[in-house]
């Protein structure tokens, strides 16, 4: 089997002292609390009698690095001599997509600078025949550096099973089978125990609070594509040209607000060969231009071309989120942008029976994903469910089927608000994969 140089971590020897983290601080001048190397623990709340196990993890400089494939601006590259995965801050957008893609939590977002930072393998030391600072300063020998077998994945407790060829070898991960078989409640320091909250890793996907510009951006794109898809089939309303331009402009602004370096947004299409985010941005630009020309010239073949570009754009949006872990149960989320676009296409086209059927399917998906997901749902979940189900199905169903006449504006507003709520809540239903 082929070999390569990489980190060697021994579960049985790590005591969680943090010497490797401090060594990294001192060697590279990083500023706490952000750290290029982090220590995860099974029992992060230190509940007595539950047992302890630690995992020291930094960038594993994968041969097929997910961060490199995901980065839209091609800020990542391999160091020619050591093979280290390096990050070029000068072309970083601060989009944080690499933090979603990396299953080891290696890329760290520097809020002050608006860019990503990460472990660079101490390549300057390796070039001199020295070990990385974290490895040489581990007092127990739990973390080391040397020649390891080249594995497709880190086949060990708590680490991703993705085929990325990480340069890390994990020893004695079976130590987890030695946890004490005692009820941690017996310690008397807690009255209830949610084991998932004690063992799950930290995620860099921040939910609605941090990701709302992305949520609204993807929602507006779905509205625009829904309108374009409806045109070849005929629609009951015709957006003024300036409305399409205004919505597209707002979407563009929102997509750049999310960036740590918004004035570098033009670099986002550099990596369209491997990055779904780069493809999404490129397709959005092409879709917007072609659709605008189509609306002005009202040419039939351009209308069909815009519809095809709409589908490609929506697929690329969904693929952006394929690198994350899903919390929901059904294979498709009710806030899927393709479903949102079809909802608006039927709403704008006046296909009432199809609209109600689609809203019913989406409501069933929503209940399947959220109804049994949390025994004690948060107030946000309850309020969101109230809006989503009432305005997203009950009200439209009643208006279409039982009202002798209804306000199209009221129907549109009801469905639009429900769909926006669902899309916003979607950002609490996935997370980045992290070491446990």
C-alpha positions in Angstrom: 0.0 0.0 0.0 1.2 3.5 -0.8 2.5 5.6 2.0 2.6 9.4 2.7 3.6 11.7 5.5 0.9 12.7 7.9 -0.4 13.1 11.5 -0.6 10.1 13.8 -3.1 10.4 16.6 -3.5 7.9 19.5 -6.9 8.1 21.3 -5.5 6.1 24.2 -2.8 8.7 25.0 -4.6 12.0 24.6 -5.6 13.7 27.9 -7.0 16.8 26.4 -4.3 19.1 27.8 -4.3 21.5 24.9 -0.5 21.6 24.5 -0.9 21.0 20.7 -3.3 23.9 20.4 -0.9 26.3 22.3 2.0 25.1 20.2 0.1 26.0 17.1 -0.7 29.5 18.5 3.0 30.1 19.3 4.3 28.8 16.0 1.9 30.5 13.7 0.9 33.6 15.7 -2.8 32.9 15.5 -5.1 34.7 17.9 -7.5 32.9 20.3 -10.3 32.0 20.4 -9.8 31.0 16.8 -7.5 28.0 16.6 -6.2 26.0 13.6 -6.1 22.9 15.8 -8.9 22.0 18.1 -9.7 19.3 20.6 -13.1 17.7 20.6 -14.4 15.5 23.4 -17.1 12.9 23.7 -18.1 14.5 27.1 -17.7 18.2 26.4 -19.8 19.1 29.4 -17.6 16.9 31.7 -20.5 15.0 33.2 -19.1 12.7 35.9 -19.3 8.9 35.3 -20.0 9.4 31.6 -16.3 8.8 30.6 -13.9 10.9 28.6 -12.2 10.6 25.2 -10.5 13.4 23.3 -9.7 14.0 19.6 -7.1 16.5 18.5 -7.8 17.5 15.0 -6.5 20.1 12.5 -6.4 20.2 8.7 -5.5 16.7 7.4 -4.3 18.0 4.0 -6.4 15.5 2.1 -5.3 14.3 -1.3 -8.8 15.0 -2.6 -9.5 18.0 -0.4 -13.2 18.9 -0.2 -12.3 22.5 0.7 -10.3 22.9 -2.5 -13.1 21.4 -4.6 -15.7 23.6 -3.0 -13.9 27.0 -2.9 -15.4 29.2 -5.7 -12.4 31.5 -5.9 -9.7 28.8 -6.1 -8.1 30.1 -2.9 -6.7 26.6 -2.1 -3.7 24.9 -3.6 -1.2 22.2 -2.9 2.3 23.1 -1.7 4.7 21.7 -4.3 7.2 20.2 -1.9 5.2 19.0 1.0 1.7 18.5 -0.6 0.2 20.6 2.2 -3.2 22.2 1.4 -2.5 25.9 1.5 -5.0 28.8 1.6 -4.3 32.0 -0.3 -6.0 34.8 1.7 -5.5 37.3 -1.0 -8.2 35.7 -3.2 -10.5 34.5 -0.4 -14.1 35.7 -0.6 -14.9 34.9 3.0 -18.0 33.0 1.7 -17.3 30.2 4.3 -18.4 27.4 1.9 -15.2 25.5 2.6 -16.2 25.4 6.3 -19.3 23.5 5.2 -17.4 21.1 2.9 -14.6 20.1 5.2 -15.7 17.2 7.4 -12.8 17.9 9.9 -13.7 21.5 10.7 -10.2 22.7 9.5 -11.0 26.0 7.8 -11.7 28.7 10.4 -13.4 32.0 9.6 -11.7 35.1 10.9 -14.5 37.6 11.5 -12.2 40.5 12.0 -10.4 40.0 8.6 -13.4 38.5 6.8 -11.4 35.6 5.4 -10.6 31.9 6.1 -7.5 30.7 8.0 -6.3 27.1 8.4 -3.4 24.9 9.4 -0.7 24.8 6.7 1.0 21.7 7.9 3.9 23.7 9.3 5.3 23.2 5.8 8.2 25.5 6.6 9.3 23.1 9.3 8.7 19.9 7.2 10.9 21.4 4.4 13.7 21.5 7.0 13.1 17.9 8.1 11.3 18.9 11.3 7.9 17.9 12.6 4.9 20.3 12.8 4.9 22.3 16.1 1.7 20.6 17.4 3.2 17.1 17.0 6.6 17.9 18.5 5.1 19.5 21.6 2.6 16.8 22.6 3.7 15.7 26.1 2.0 12.3 26.1 2.9 11.2 22.5 -0.7 11.2 21.5 0.0 13.4 18.5 2.9 12.6 16.2 4.0 13.0 12.6 5.5 10.5 10.4 5.1 8.0 7.5 1.6 6.6 7.3 -0.4 4.3 5.0 -2.4 6.2 2.4 -6.1 5.5 3.2 -9.1 6.6 1.3 -10.8 7.7 4.5 -10.1 8.0 8.2 -11.7 4.7 9.3 -11.9 5.6 13.0 -14.4 6.6 15.7 -15.7 10.1 15.3 -14.2 10.8 11.9 -15.8 11.3 8.5 -16.2 8.2 6.2 -15.9 10.3 3.0 -13.4 9.2 0.5 -11.0 12.2 0.7 -7.6 10.5 1.4 -6.8 12.4 4.6 -3.2 12.5 5.8 -3.9 11.2 9.3 -3.7 7.8 11.0 -5.8 7.1 14.1 -4.8 4.6 16.7 -6.7 2.8 19.4 -10.1 4.3 18.5 -11.6 1.2 20.2 -11.0 3.0 23.5 -14.6 4.2 23.3 -15.7 0.6 24.1 -14.1 1.1 27.5 -16.6 3.8 28.7 -18.0 3.0 32.1 -21.4 1.3 32.0 -22.8 3.5 34.7 -25.7 5.9 34.7 -24.3 9.4 34.6 -27.4 10.6 36.4 -26.1 8.9 39.5 -23.5 11.6 39.9 -26.2 13.9 41.1 -25.0 17.0 39.1 -27.6 16.7 36.4 -31.3 15.6 36.5 -31.7 14.7 32.8 -29.4 13.7 30.0 -29.5 14.4 26.3 -26.6 12.3 25.1 -26.7 13.8 21.6 -26.0 17.3 23.1 -22.9 15.8 24.9 -21.3 14.0 21.9 -22.2 15.9 18.8 -19.5 18.0 17.1 -19.6 21.7 16.6 -21.0 23.0 13.3 -19.9 26.1 11.4 -23.3 26.4 9.8 -24.9 29.1 11.9 -28.6 28.8 11.0 -31.0 31.7 10.3 -29.2 34.3 12.3 -26.0 34.2 10.2 -27.3 32.7 6.9 -30.4 34.7 6.3 -28.9 36.6 3.3 -28.3 33.2 1.6 -31.8 32.0 2.5 -33.5 35.1 1.0 -31.1 35.1 -2.0 -32.1 31.5 -2.9 -35.7 32.2 -2.2 -35.7 35.2 -4.6 -34.0 33.1 -7.3 -36.7 30.5 -6.9 -39.4 33.2 -7.4 -37.7 34.5 -10.5 -37.2 31.1 -12.0 -40.8 30.2 -11.2 -42.0 33.2 -13.1 -39.8 32.4 -16.1 -40.9 28.7 -16.1 -44.6 29.9 -16.2 -44.2 32.1 -19.3 -44.3 29.3 -22.0 -47.4 27.9 -20.4 -49.2 31.3 -20.1 -49.7 33.2 -16.9 -52.4 35.3 -15.4 -50.0 38.1 -14.3 -47.1 39.7 -16.2 -44.3 41.1 -14.1 -43.2 44.6 -15.3 -39.7 44.5 -16.6 -38.5 46.7 -13.8 -39.8 44.2 -11.2 -37.7 41.4 -12.5 -34.6 43.7 -12.6 -35.3 44.9 -9.0 -35.7 41.4 -7.6 -32.5 40.2 -9.4 -30.6 43.3 -8.1 -31.7 42.6 -4.5 -30.7 39.0 -4.9 -27.2 40.0 -6.1 -26.8 42.4 -3.2 -27.8 39.8 -0.7 -25.4 37.3 -2.2 -22.5 39.7 -1.6 -23.6 40.8 1.9 -22.9 37.3 3.0 -19.2 37.5 1.9 -16.4 38.6 4.2 -14.8 40.3 1.2 -17.8 41.5 -0.9 -15.6 43.4 -3.4 -14.0 40.2 -4.4 -17.3 38.7 -5.5 -16.1 38.8 -9.1 -13.7 36.0 -8.3 -16.5 33.6 -7.3 -16.8 32.1 -10.8 -13.1 31.0 -11.1 -13.7 27.4 -9.9 -16.8 26.4 -12.0 -15.1 23.1 -12.8 -15.5 21.6 -9.3 -17.4 24.1 -7.1 -21.2 24.0 -7.1 -21.2 27.5 -5.5 -19.1 28.8 -8.4 -21.5 27.1 -10.8 -24.5 28.6 -9.0 -23.1 32.2 -9.3 -22.2 31.7 -13.0 -25.6 30.2 -13.9 -27.4 33.0 -12.0 -25.5 35.6 -14.1 -26.3 33.8 -17.4 -29.9 33.1 -16.4 -30.4 36.8 -15.5 -29.0 38.1 -18.7 -30.8 35.7 -21.0 -34.1 36.1 -19.1 -33.9 39.9 -19.3 -33.3 39.8 -23.1 -36.2 37.3 -23.4 -38.6 39.6 -21.5 -37.6 42.5 -23.7 -37.7 40.8 -27.0 -40.5 38.4 -26.1 -38.9 35.7 -28.3 -40.3 32.2 -27.9 -37.0 30.3 -28.2 -35.4 32.6 -25.7 -38.2 31.9 -23.3 -37.6 28.2 -23.5 -33.9 28.7 -23.1 -34.5 30.8 -20.0 -36.6 27.9 -18.6 -33.9 25.4 -19.2 -31.3 27.7 -17.5 -33.8 28.1 -14.6 -33.8 24.3 -14.0 -30.0 24.2 -14.2 -29.7 27.1 -11.8 -32.0 25.5 -9.3 -30.2 22.2 -9.5 -26.9 23.9 -8.8 -28.4 25.7 -5.8 -29.5 22.4 -4.3 -26.1 20.8 -5.0 -24.4 23.6 -3.0 -26.0 22.1 0.1 -25.1 18.5 -0.8 -21.9 18.8 1.2 -23.8 19.2 4.5 -25.5 16.7 6.9 -29.3 16.7 6.8 -31.3 16.8 10.0 -34.6 16.1 8.3 -36.2 12.6 7.7 -37.6 12.8 4.2 -35.3 12.6 1.1 -36.5 16.0 -0.1 -37.1 19.1 2.0 -40.3 21.1 1.6 -38.1 24.2 1.1 -36.3 22.7 -1.9 -35.8 25.6 -4.3 -37.1 23.5 -7.2 -40.4 22.9 -5.4 -40.6 26.6 -4.5 -40.1 27.6 -8.1 -42.8 25.1 -9.3 -45.1 26.5 -6.6 -44.7 30.0 -7.9 -44.9 28.8 -11.5 -48.4 27.3 -10.8 -49.4 30.3 -8.7 -48.5 32.8 -11.5 -49.9 30.5 -14.2 -53.2 30.1 -12.4 -53.1 26.3 -12.3 -55.1 26.1 -9.1 -55.6 22.4 -8.8 -51.9 21.7 -9.4 -51.0 24.5 -6.9 -53.1 23.0 -4.2 -51.8 19.5 -4.9 -48.2 20.8 -4.7 -48.9 22.7 -1.5 -50.3 19.5 0.0 -47.2 17.5 -0.9 -44.9 20.2 0.5 -47.0 20.4 3.7 -46.7 16.6 4.2 -42.9 16.9 3.6 -42.7 19.7 6.2 -44.6 17.7 8.8 -42.5 14.6 8.0 -39.3 16.5 8.5 -40.3 18.5 11.6 -43.2 16.8 13.3 -41.2 14.1 15.1 -37.8 15.7 14.8 -37.8 17.4 18.2 -39.7 16.1 21.2 -39.6 19.7 22.6 -39.6 22.1 19.6 -38.3 25.6 20.1 -40.7 28.6 20.0 -39.2 29.5 16.6 -40.1 26.1 15.3 -43.7 26.3 16.6 -44.2 29.8 15.3 -42.7 28.8 11.9 -44.9 25.8 11.7 -48.0 27.9 12.4 -47.1 30.2 9.5 -46.0 27.5 7.2 -49.0 25.2 7.6 -51.7 27.8 7.9 -50.6 30.3 5.2 -48.9 27.6 3.1 -51.8 25.2 2.8 -55.0 25.8 4.9 -55.6 29.4 3.7 -54.9 28.7 0.0 -56.9 25.5 0.1 -59.9 27.4 1.6 -59.6 30.3 -0.9 -59.4 28.2 -4.0 -61.9 25.5 -3.1 -64.5 27.3 -1.0 -64.4 31.0 -1.7 -66.8 32.2 -4.4 -64.3 34.8 -5.3 -60.9 35.6 -3.8 -58.2 38.2 -4.0 -55.3 37.0 -6.1 -53.0 39.4 -4.3 -54.1 37.8 -0.9 -53.5 34.3 -2.2 -50.1 35.3 -3.6 -49.1 37.0 -0.4 -50.2 34.0 1.7 -48.2 31.5 -0.3 -45.2 33.8 -0.7 -44.9 34.4 3.1 -45.2 30.7 3.9 -42.6 29.7 1.3 -40.2 32.4 2.6 -40.7 31.1 6.2 -40.0 27.6 5.1 -36.8 28.6 3.3 -35.6 30.5 6.3 -36.2 27.6 8.7 -34.4 25.3 6.3 -31.1 26.8 7.4 -31.7 25.2 10.9 -32.2 21.8 9.3 -28.7 21.0 8.1 -25.2 21.3 9.5 -21.6 20.8 8.5 -20.1 17.4 9.3 -17.6 17.6 12.2 -15.5 15.1 14.2 -17.4 13.7 17.1 
